[in-house]
């Protein structure tokens, strides 16, 4: 469970940095800059550790598939954060774990205990409560908020991508799997860069702060993905997925501290529900 929680910190910071950068330079520049930084970091880890890429040969199809799902998911997620409102995007994004856990049960044949499943469900429900104002969520869905379809697409995509990365990590080790995933992801971005160069060039007039935020999003993301990959290699995929779903809490906390946003009643209730769910997950692993 601890690996999922650490991953959540990384992904929560990613959302906060990406949302800020995306509204200055656009989603395409943010995702390309951030994920290039992410690739450079994991390449350094690969070279320093001397990890062999030989195990990837047997699962090239899995790596390419993961790269495609990951690339499309980051683009749709960052696009959703750019358009907002976050009250609609965040709780939908947190539900990615439901997709991942379902795939894990079906294809990896993990059999979570009843307590683990209940804990996962309670945790994800709590995250959805604490990461939104229910009144704003209802208004956004009724009004077909611009970020809604992008958020739904990223939710499904991230669920599939997380499952594929967990499978690859178990076959090739987390460093090799992550490097292969990031390499395939950058290849998938090439058509986007070639077809929409004007949007990518938006970073030139945005200033150093916006570029730094985009790169910070990439570094925070690679922290989350690295710990997630290591955790799924060593333990229960479904438990790591469920624990990592609390990442919107980080963005909510940062908004409360730095943007002086006030919490609404359902968010306070959500915090209690999340803590309850994590306690149940902890008990199921003991």
C-alpha positions in Angstrom: 0.0 0.0 0.0 2.9 2.4 0.8 4.1 2.3 -2.8 0.6 3.4 -4.0 0.5 6.3 -1.5 4.0 7.5 -2.6 3.0 7.3 -6.2 -0.1 9.3 -5.4 2.1 12.1 -4.0 4.0 12.2 -7.3 0.8 12.2 -9.4 -0.9 14.8 -7.3 2.0 17.2 -7.7 1.9 16.4 -11.5 -1.7 17.5 -11.7 -1.0 20.7 -9.9 2.0 21.6 -11.9 0.4 20.5 -15.2 -2.8 22.4 -14.7 -0.8 25.6 -14.0 1.6 25.1 -16.9 -1.1 24.0 -19.3 -3.1 27.2 -18.9 0.1 29.1 -19.9 1.6 27.1 -22.7 -1.2 24.7 -23.7 -1.6 21.0 -23.1 0.6 19.8 -26.1 3.7 21.8 -25.0 3.1 20.8 -21.4 2.9 17.1 -22.1 5.8 17.0 -24.6 8.1 19.0 -22.4 7.2 17.1 -19.2 7.4 13.7 -20.7 10.7 14.4 -22.4 12.1 15.3 -19.0 10.6 12.1 -17.7 12.3 10.1 -20.4 15.6 11.8 -19.8 15.4 10.9 -16.1 14.6 7.3 -16.5 17.3 7.0 -19.2 19.8 8.2 -16.6 18.6 5.7 -14.1 18.9 2.9 -16.7 22.5 3.9 -17.6 23.6 4.3 -14.0 22.0 1.0 -12.8 23.3 -0.9 -15.8 19.9 -2.5 -16.3 19.6 -4.8 -19.3 16.9 -4.2 -21.9 17.1 -7.9 -23.1 13.9 -8.8 -21.2 11.9 -6.3 -23.3 12.5 -8.3 -26.5 9.8 -10.8 -25.5 7.2 -8.2 -24.7 7.8 -5.6 -27.4 4.1 -5.7 -28.2 3.2 -5.0 -24.6 5.6 -2.0 -24.4 4.3 -0.5 -27.7 0.7 -0.9 -26.5 1.5 0.7 -23.2 3.2 3.6 -24.9 0.2 4.2 -27.1 -2.3 4.2 -24.2 0.0 6.2 -22.0 0.7 8.9 -24.6 -3.0 9.3 -25.4 -3.9 9.3 -21.7 -1.4 12.0 -20.8 -2.6 14.2 -23.7 -6.3 13.8 -22.9 -5.7 14.3 -19.1 -3.6 17.5 -19.6 -6.1 18.7 -22.1 -8.9 18.2 -19.5 -6.8 20.0 -16.9 -6.3 22.9 -19.3 -10.0 23.2 -20.0 -11.3 22.4 -16.6 -13.1 22.7 -14.4 -10.9 20.7 -12.0 -14.1 19.9 -10.0 -15.1 17.7 -12.9 -11.7 16.4 -14.1 -10.2 15.3 -10.7 -12.9 12.9 -9.4 -13.3 11.2 -12.9 -9.5 10.8 -13.1 -9.3 9.1 -9.7 -11.6 6.3 -11.0 -8.9 5.0 -13.3 -8.0 2.6 -10.5 -11.4 0.8 -11.0 -10.5 0.0 -14.6 -7.0 -1.2 -13.6 -8.2 -3.4 -10.8 -10.9 -4.9 -13.1 -8.2 -5.8 -15.7 -5.9 -7.2 -13.0 -8.6 -9.5 -11.7 -9.5 -10.7 -15.3 -6.1 -11.1 -16.9 -3.5 -11.5 -14.1 -6.0 -13.6 -12.1 -5.3 -11.8 -8.8 -7.9 -12.6 -6.3 -8.2 -9.7 -3.8 -9.8 -10.5 -0.5 -13.3 -9.1 0.2 -11.7 -6.7 2.7 -9.3 -5.5 0.1 -12.0 -4.9 -2.5 -14.2 -3.1 0.1 -11.2 -1.0 1.1 -10.4 -0.1 -2.5 -14.0 0.8 -3.2 -14.3 3.0 -0.1 -11.0 4.7 -0.8 -11.9 5.6 -4.4 -15.3 6.8 -3.4 -13.7 9.0 -0.7 -11.3 10.5 -3.2 -14.1 11.3 -5.6 -15.9 13.1 -2.7 -12.9 15.0 -1.4 -11.7 16.2 -4.8 -14.8 18.0 -5.9 -17.7 20.2 -5.0 -20.7 18.0 -5.8 -22.8 21.0 -6.8 -20.0 22.1 -9.3 -19.7 18.5 -10.6 -23.5 18.3 -11.2 -23.4 21.6 -13.0 -20.4 20.6 -15.1 -22.0 17.3 -16.2 -25.3 18.9 -16.9 -23.7 21.7 -18.9 -21.3 19.3 -20.7 -18.2 21.0 -19.3 -15.3 21.2 -21.9 -13.0 19.0 -19.8 -15.6 16.2 -19.3 -15.1 14.0 -22.4 -11.3 14.4 -22.2 -11.4 13.4 -18.5 -13.5 10.3 -19.3 -11.0 9.3 -22.1 -8.0 9.7 -19.8 -9.7 7.7 -17.0 -10.1 4.6 -19.2 -6.7 5.1 -20.9 -4.8 5.4 -17.6 -6.5 2.4 -16.2 -5.4 0.3 -19.2 -1.9 1.9 -19.3 -1.4 1.2 -15.5 -2.4 -2.5 -16.0 0.0 -2.9 -19.0 2.9 -1.2 -17.1 2.3 -3.5 -14.1 2.4 -6.5 -16.4 5.6 -5.3 -18.2 7.3 -4.6 -14.8 6.6 -8.1 -13.7 8.2 -9.5 -16.9 11.1 -7.2 -17.4 11.7 -5.4 -14.1 10.5 -1.8 -13.3 13.5 0.1 -14.8 13.5 -1.6 -18.2 9.7 -1.5 -18.4 9.6 2.2 -17.5 12.3 3.1 -20.1 10.5 1.1 -22.8 7.2 2.7 -21.9 8.6 6.2 -22.0 10.5 5.6 -25.3 7.3 4.2 -27.0 5.4 7.2 -25.6 7.7 9.7 -27.1 7.5 8.0 -30.5 3.7 8.2 -30.2 4.0 12.0 -29.7 5.9 12.5 -33.0 2.8 12.7 -35.2 1.3 15.2 -32.8 4.4 17.4 -32.8 4.6 17.3 -36.7 0.9 18.0 -37.2 0.5 20.8 -34.6 3.8 22.6 -34.4 2.3 26.0 -33.7 0.8 24.8 -30.4 4.1 23.3 -29.3 5.9 26.6 -30.0 3.6 28.4 -27.5 6.2 27.7 -24.8 8.6 30.2 -26.4 6.7 33.3 -25.3 5.4 31.8 -22.0 8.5 32.6 -19.9 10.8 30.4 -17.9 8.3 29.8 -15.1 5.8 28.0 -17.3 8.6 25.8 -18.8 9.9 25.0 -15.4 6.3 24.0 -14.3 5.9 21.7 -17.3 9.3 20.0 -16.5 8.4 19.8 -12.8 5.2 18.0 -13.8 7.4 15.5 -15.7 9.7 14.9 -12.8 6.8 14.5 -10.3 5.2 12.1 -12.7 8.2 9.9 -13.1 8.5 9.7 -9.3 4.9 8.4 -9.2 5.4 6.0 -12.1 8.7 4.6 -10.8 7.3 3.9 -7.3 4.1 2.5 -8.9 6.1 0.2 -11.2 8.3 -1.0 -8.4 5.3 -1.6 -6.1 3.4 -3.7 -8.7 6.5 -5.7 -9.4 6.9 -6.6 -5.7 3.3 -6.9 -4.4 -0.4 -6.8 -5.2 -1.2 -4.8 -8.3 -4.8 -4.1 -7.2 -3.8 -2.8 -3.8 -1.1 -0.4 -5.3 -3.7 0.8 -7.9 -6.3 1.5 -5.2 -3.9 3.3 -2.9 -2.5 5.4 -5.8 -6.0 6.7 -6.6 -5.7 9.2 -3.7 -3.6 11.5 -5.9 -6.3 14.2 -6.3 -6.0 14.8 -2.5 -2.6 16.4 -3.1 -4.0 18.8 -5.7 -6.9 19.7 -3.4 -4.4 20.3 -0.5 -2.2 22.5 -2.6 -5.2 24.5 -3.9 -6.4 25.0 -0.3 -2.9 26.1 0.9 -1.7 28.2 -2.1 -4.9 29.3 -3.8 -6.9 29.7 -0.6 -9.8 27.6 -1.8 -12.4 26.6 0.8 -13.5 23.1 1.3 -17.2 22.3 1.0 -19.0 19.8 3.4 -18.8 16.8 1.1 -15.0 17.2 0.9 -14.7 17.0 4.7 -16.8 13.9 4.6 -14.6 12.5 1.8 -11.5 12.9 3.9 -13.0 10.7 6.6 -14.1 8.1 3.9 -10.6 8.0 2.4 -8.9 7.4 5.8 -11.4 4.6 6.5 -10.7 3.0 3.1 -6.9 3.2 3.6 -7.3 1.6 7.1 -9.2 -1.2 5.5 -6.5 -1.7 2.9 -3.9 -1.7 5.6 -5.8 -4.3 7.5 -6.2 -6.5 4.4 -2.4 -6.5 3.9 -1.5 -7.4 7.5 
